[in-house]
Amino acid sequence: MLGCLPPEIMQVLIEHYSSKGWFQLVEQCVLHMDISSLDFNQVVILCREHGLYGALVYLFNKGLDDFRTPLEELLVVLRNSQRESAPGLGYRMLVYLKYCFTGLAFPPGQGTLPPSHLSSLRTELLQFLLEVSDGQDRKSASTLAFEGAYLNLYYLLELDTEATLDVLKCAFIEDKSPKPHSSFSESGDANVEAKKEKDLMAESEIMLVQNTINALVHVLDKTVSRTDGLASNDDTEFIEGWPSKKDMGYLFEFIAYYVACGKAKISKSVLNQILEYLTLENNSLQSVSTIRTETSKRRKKQLLEVLEVVLEIDWDQSYVLQLCENARFYQVCGLIHAIRRQYLAALDSFMKDVEEPIHTFAFINNTLMQLSDGDYTTFRSAVISRIPELVHLSREGTFFLVIDHFKDESSHILSELNSHQKCLFLYLKTVIEVHLSGTLNFSYLREEEIVDVFKGRRGKDMSKELEAYLERISNFPKFLRSNPLHVTDDMTELYLELLCQFERDSVLKFLETFDSYRVEHCLRLCQEYGIIDAAAFLLERVGDVGSALLLTLSSLNDKFTELDTAVGSVVS
């Protein structure tokens, strides 16, 4: 495609297309022609008159290396546009901002921006968004109801709060472009200067994040005061305006994200609003299981992240604990109890979080290693007394807990489990699996979404607690080699009896795999519980092939009788 023409010819061509009303062709020509081929002023005026905003942006970006002026012009048009046409223009501005923040040239298909220019560009555009709007041409209900400074950013938030916040996140993504390796010839002064420049950029970004959060908090503060005033005056004119309740939720979650990152600080009152939103809003979702599960997990994660970062004196522990109990955020309840050194209450809270048992066992492991004297003895006894419930929570986690911390009391724990037959069966099943395979399947503890909760933005204490536990279970095979597992005949036969009760179809496979048991005793168990295939296998093993065959045939006769009955009922 032709990319360059003499300016005189290009000027005539644009005049011809304009006289015909072919303005889209004009825009296509501008986007595909070299800037030097264009009469800059002529094309800019034409683009402004006919709304060729893609070409207008391209001209300023490419011709003048000016990224702010197009945004200013688009905002002026947005403020003066009719309600029907405003969304299209607003979304074009959001796309333009996202492209700039992510290092892409606008319109789409124009390549990328120089990486060295990206940081200053983000700063320039963010500063514009955070400036007070200099025009009040568009008197929307929201701007009229909004007292005080109305920032440029608020026009985009009013258009689509969720989309605007997503675009803002792109401005704060760390640049992961590879940095050139330093050569030996480079001086130490150059490295020092580079470090200073990097530190200054980091400080500048933190300041921009904080200023952005302050602007959003201003919306929350004004909204709270406005709704309070409306409630007292029985005036509902603006209650359905911006920001809506849904928009407020997006603002809360955005602010919470950057507070949890440690990049922004907020007041106690705003923190309290966020905590209430993350917990109280969860109660309304409990009737819809799918929505509730995903949303509840996300909000619980956010709540944990925030509480791990903010100072303990900035939030009321008793009040937040009550909120979390009502929202069934048991992991957060456990964290709060642990902060208050209420270790038994913390343990009970963690154990209620049946969807993520890893947190229970990580907490137990960490607490047993940290406590001493009377607190240790009390907590240790409490854990042992809860072994049956822990087995139901995770038999693998409980088995590892016993051999890691309670090895000398394993016999006592087994005797205590006798009154909990199903728990005893699950525990012995794990013992046999480890004995046969030499390892244990901890894959459920390594699910990415669970481990990811503790990466990067999580609080340091809880992150280290989980990392220590994961490292401990990763060394399980090595631990087992140093501490071999002993399975007695009594344990084997007890497990077989329980297997006959709870997993009848697994008895034969176990007998075929395991050979350390008394055949006569196990045969009697299989006959007592009517496990025909397993009993026949044991009869054959002791040499009584005839009895094994008769037993198998008798079971076949029973099957044929059942089949005849079933067929007869269908035919009749």
N, C-alpha and C positions, 0 to 999 in steps of 0.2 A: 504494500500500500504506500502511496506517495506521502512522504513525511515532511517535505519542505517545498515551499514556493516563494518566489520573490514577494516582498511585502505589498507591492503595488497590485500584483495579480490577486493575492489573497484578499486584499481590501475590496476589490471589485467583486470577487466571488461571494464574499459575505454580504455585500450590499445587494447582490442579485438574489441570494437565498432569502434575505430579509424582506425584500419587496414582494416575494412570492408567499411569504408567511411560513417558510420552511425552517422554523427556528430549531427544531430538533436536529436537522442537518447541520445547522450552524454549530450547535453544541458538539456534534460528532467531529466536525472539522477542527474545532478548537482543541479537542482532546487528543487528536491524532497528529496535529501539526506541531512543528517546532515553534517555540515561543517567539523566536527571532523572525518568523514569517508573518507575525500578526501585528496589526496596529493595536497596541495594547489598550489605549483609551477608548478606541472605537468599539472593541469587543466587550470591554468591561461595561460600558454604557448600555450596550445591546443586551448583555446578560442580566443587568439590573432591571431593565424595562420589561423583559419577557420571562423573568423567573428561571433563567438557565443557571441554577445554583451549582450544579456539578461543574460546569465550565468555569463559573466565577471562582470557585474554590481552587480549581486547577491553576487558573491564571495567577492568583496571588501566591499560592504555594510554590509553583514552578518558576514563575517570572520574577517574584520579589522576595522569595523565601519568607513570606509573611503568612503565618498560620492563624494569627489572632483576628485580623481584619475581617476575613470571611465569616468568622463566628460572630463577630459584632454585628455585621450586616444581616446575617440570618436571624439573629435574636431580635433585631429591630422589626424585621418583617413578621416574625412570629408574634410579637406583641401587638402588631397592628392588623394581623390577619383575622378573618372570620373564624368562628368556632369550627366550621366544617372543614376548612383547609389547614387549620393549625396542626392537627396530628401529623399529617404527611411531612410538613416542614420540620416539626419537632423531632420526628424520628430520623430525618436526614441529618439533623445536627448531632443526634446521638451516634449515628453510624460514623460520621466524620470524626467525632471525638474518640470513638473506640479505635478507629484506624490510626489516628495520631498517637494515642496512648500505647498502642501495640507495635508502633514502628512501621506501619503500612501507609503507602501514599494513597491519597483520595483523589478522584473516585476509584473504585475497585479496578484492578488491572493495570495500575500505573507503577507497580514495583514497590520497593521498600524505601524507607527513609534512612539516612546515615545513622548508624548506632551512636556515634559520638554526639549527635544532635538530640537524641531522644530525651535525656534527662532534663535539659533546659526547656525543651518543647512541652513536656508534661507540666513543668513548673509554671510556664507562661500561661497555658490554657487553664490550669487549675486556679491560678490567681485571678484570671478573668471571671471564672464561674463564681468565685467567692467575693467578687466586687458587688457593691450596692448598685442595683439597676438604676440607670440614669433616665429612664423613660417611664411614664405612667399613662401611656396612651391606651393601653388595654386595661380597662377597669373590671377585672373579673371579680366574682364574689369572694374568691380566696384572697386576692390582693387587698380588697376593701376591708375584709375582716381581719387581715393580718396586720397587727400594729407594729410599727417600727420599720427597720430597714428590710427591704425585699431584695434579696440577692439574685443575681442572674441565674444561679443554680436552681432557684425555686421554681422558675418557669418550666424547666425540664422535669423537675420532681412532680410538679402539678400535672404535667402531661402523662407521665408514666413513672411512678416512684420506683417500682421494681427494676425496670429497664435502666433507669438513670443510675441507680445504685450499682447495678452490674457493670455499667460502663466506668463508674468511678473506681471500682476495684481494679480495673485494668491499668489505672494510672499509678497504682501502688505495688504492682508486681515487680519483683526484683529482676534486674537485667541479668540474664544468665549467659550472655554472649561471652565466648572465650577471650580471656585477656592475654596479650602477648607475653611470652616468657622473657624474663629479664636476662640479659647477657652478662657475662663476667666483666665486660668493659663498662657497664653502666655504673655510675658513681653512687655512693651511698646517699648523697643529697637528693638525687633524682628519686630514689625509693622513698625517702622521707616525704618529699613533696607529693608523690603519688598517694601515700597513705593519708596525708593531710587533706588532699582533695577528696579522697574517698570518704573520710570522716565528715567533711563539710557537706557532701552530698547526702550522707545518711542523716545528718542533723536537719538538713533542709527538708528531706522527705518526711521525717517525723513531725516537723513543724507544720507541713502541709496537711498531713493526716489529722493532726490535732485541730487545725483550723477548720478542716472539713467536718470533723466530728462536732466542733463547737457550733457550726452552722446548722447541723442537723438537730443538735440539742435545742437550739433556739426555736426550731419548729415545734419540738415536743413541748417546750415551756409555754409557747404562745398558744398551742392547742389546748393544753391543760387549763390555762387561765381562761381561755375563750369558752370552753365547754362548761367550766365552773360558773362563769358569768351568765351563760345562756340558761343553765339550769336554774339559777336564782331568779332570772327575769322571765322564765317561761317563754323564751324566744327560741324557736327551733329552725330559724331560717337557714343557718349555715351548718347545721349538724351533719348534713349529708355532703358537704363540700369537702375540699381538700384540706388536710389529709383525712382520708377515711380511716376506719378502724383497721382495715387491711393494710393501708399504707403505713399506719403507725407501727404495725408489726414488722414490715420490711425495715423501717428505720431502727427499731429496737434491735433487730438481728444484725444489721450492718454495724451499729455502734458496738454491740457486744463482741462482734468478731475482732474489731481492732483494739478493744480494751483487752481481750484475751491474748492478743498478739503482743501486748505490752507497748503498743505504739500510740496509745491515747489514754487520757485520764478523764474521768467524769466525776460529777458531784455525787454526794450520797443520795440526794433525791432522785437523780436520774438513774443511778444504780438500782435504787429500790423499785422504780418503774419497770426496769428491765427484768429484775428478778420476779416481779409479780406477773409480767407478761409471759415469761417462759414457763411459769408454773400454773397460773390460773387459767391461761388459755388452753392448757393441755386437758383440763377437765371436760371441756365441751366436745372433745374429739373421741371420748371413750366409747361412744356408741357405734362408731364406724371403725372396725378392727384394722383394716389395711391402712387407712389414712392415719389412724391413731398410732400404729406401730412405728411408721416411718417418721412422722412428725414428732412423736414423743421422744424417739431416740435422738433426733437432731437437736431438740431443745434441751434434753438432758445433757447432751455433750456440750452444748454452748454454756449451760449453767455451770457445769464442772470447770470448764475452761476459765470462765469469769471468776469464780470463787477461788481458784488456784492462784490468781494473779492479784486481785484487789486485797487491800489490807483488811485484816479481821475486824478492826475497829470501825470500818466503814459500813458494816451490815449487821443487822440484828440476828444473831444465830438462832434464837428461839423462834422468832417469827418466820425465818426462812426454812427452818426445820419443819414447822407446821405446814408451810406451803408445799414443801417437797413430799411430805407424808400424804397430803391430800392428792398430789399429782402422781403418787406412786413412783417417785424418783428415789428408789431405795439406795442406789449407789451414792447419791448426793447426801442422803440422810446419814449413811455410814461415814462419809467424809466429815460431816459436821460433828457427829459423835466422837470421831477420832481426834478432831481438833480440840474438843472439850475433854479429852482423855477418858471418855466413857467407852472403854474398849468392848465391854460385853454388849452394850446397846449397839455399838458400831458393827460388831460381828452379826448380830441378829438382823440388822438392816441390810448388810451385804448379802446375807443368805436368802433374803426375800427376792433378790434380783436373779431369778432363775434363768433368764435369757442369756446372761453373761457371767457364768460361775467363776471365770478366771479372776475376777476382782475379789471374790471371797477368799480364794486360796492365796492370792498375792498378799492380801491384807493379813491373813493368819501367819503366813511365812514371815512377813516383815515385822509383825508385832511380837512374835515369839523370839525373834533375833534381837529386838530392841529392849524389851522389858527385862526387869531383874527383880529379885527378892519376892516380896509378897504379891506384887502386881503380876509377875510372871507366873507364879504358882496358881493364882486365881484364874488367870486367863487360860493357862494350860489345862486346868481341870474342866473349865467351861467348854473348851474345844473338844476334849475327849467325850464329854457328856453329850455332845451334839454330833458325834460320828454317824449315827443312823441317818439324821437329816442331811449330813454332808454327803453320804453315799448316794442318796436320792438326787442330790444336786449334781454330783459328778463322781462316779465310782473311780475313774482314773485319777482325778485330783485327790480324792480321799486316800487311795492306796499310796500315792506318792507322799502325801502328808504323813501317813503313819510310818513308813519306812525311813523317812527323812528326819522326823522330829520325835516319833514315839516308838522307835524300834524295840526298845526294851519292854514296852507295854503291849506289844502286838497280841500276845496270848490273852491278856486281860481284855483287850478290845474285842477279840473274837468271842470270848465268853459273854461279854455284854451284848453282842449282836445276836445272841441266841434267842432273845425275846423279840427280835425283829427279823423274822425269817426271810422276807424278801430282800432286806438290806444285806443280810448275811450271804444270801445267794449272789447278789451283785458283787459284793466284796470278794468272795471266793472265786467268782468267775474271772475277776481281774487278776487275782493271784495265779490262777491256772494259765491264763493267757500270757502273763509275764514269764512264767516258768517254761512254757512251751516255745515262745518266740524270742525271749531274751530282751524284749523291748516293750514299749507301751505307746499306743497311738494318742499323741497329744495334738493332733492336727486341728481339732476344734478350738484349741487355745491360740492358734496362730492365724485365725481368720484375719484378713487384711483390714477389714472395717473395724475390728476390735482393737488390734494393735495400733492402727492409724490414729485412734483417739488420743494416744499418748505421744505422738510424734510431733516435733516442731513447736506447736503453740501451746502444749499442755504445761501445767505447773510442774516444777522440777521435782518436788517430793514424790508425787504420785507416779510420775514418769519413771523415776529411779526405782520405785517400789515394784512396778510391773516389770521393768527391765531385769531387775535382780531375780525375780521369780522365773521369767522366761529363760534366763541364762541357767538357772538351777535345773529346770526340767530338760534343757538341751543337753545337760551332762548326765542324764539318767542312765544311758547304757554304760558309761564309764563307772558311775556309782554302783551299778548292779554287778559289774565285774569285780569290784573291790568288796562288795557285800552281797555274795550270792544268796539267792532266795531258797529256803528249805521248805519243801512241801511234804508233809507227813502223810502216811497212809490214812490216818484218821481224817485229815483235811480232805483228801481225795474222795473218800467214801461219803463224807458229809456233803461234799459238793455234788456227788452223783445223786444222792437222795433228794437234794434240793432241785437238781436239774430235772429229775423225774416229776417234780411237782410244778415247776415253773416253765420249763422248756422241753417238753416231752420229745419233740422232733429232733433235738440236738443230742440225745443220749447216745445213740448208736455211733455217731461221728466222734464223740468224746471217747468212747470205749475203743474205737479203732485207732485213735490217735495216741491215747495215753495207755501205758501198760503197767504202771505201778499201782496196782490195787488187788485186793483179794477177790478172786473170781467168784467163789461160792457166795460170799456176802453180797457182791454186786448182782449176782444172778437172782438171789432172793429178793433184792430191792426191785429189780426189773419185773419179776413175776408178780410182786405185791402191787405195783403200780400199773400193771398191764401194758408194759412197753414190749410188745411182741417181737419186733425186729431186733432189739437189743438183747432180749432174753435168748432168742434163737442164736445170735452171734456168740453169746457166752457158752451156750450148750455145745455148740460146734467146737469152741475153743477147748473145752474140757474133754472132748472126744465123743460126746453123746450126739452123734450126727442124726440118729433116728429120731430122737426126741425133738431136735431142732427142726427136722423136716415136718414132723407131725404138728408142731406148734405153728409153723408157717402155713401149713395146709389148713389148719383150723381157723387161722385168721383170714385165709382166703375164702373159706366157706361163709364166715361172718360177713365179709365184703359182698359176696354174691347175694346173700340174703338181703342185705341193705339195698343192693342194686335192684333186685326184684321188687322190693317194696316201693322204691322210688319210681320205677317204670310203671308199676301198677297204679300208683296214685295219679300219674300224668295221664295214662290212657283212660282211666275212669273219669 
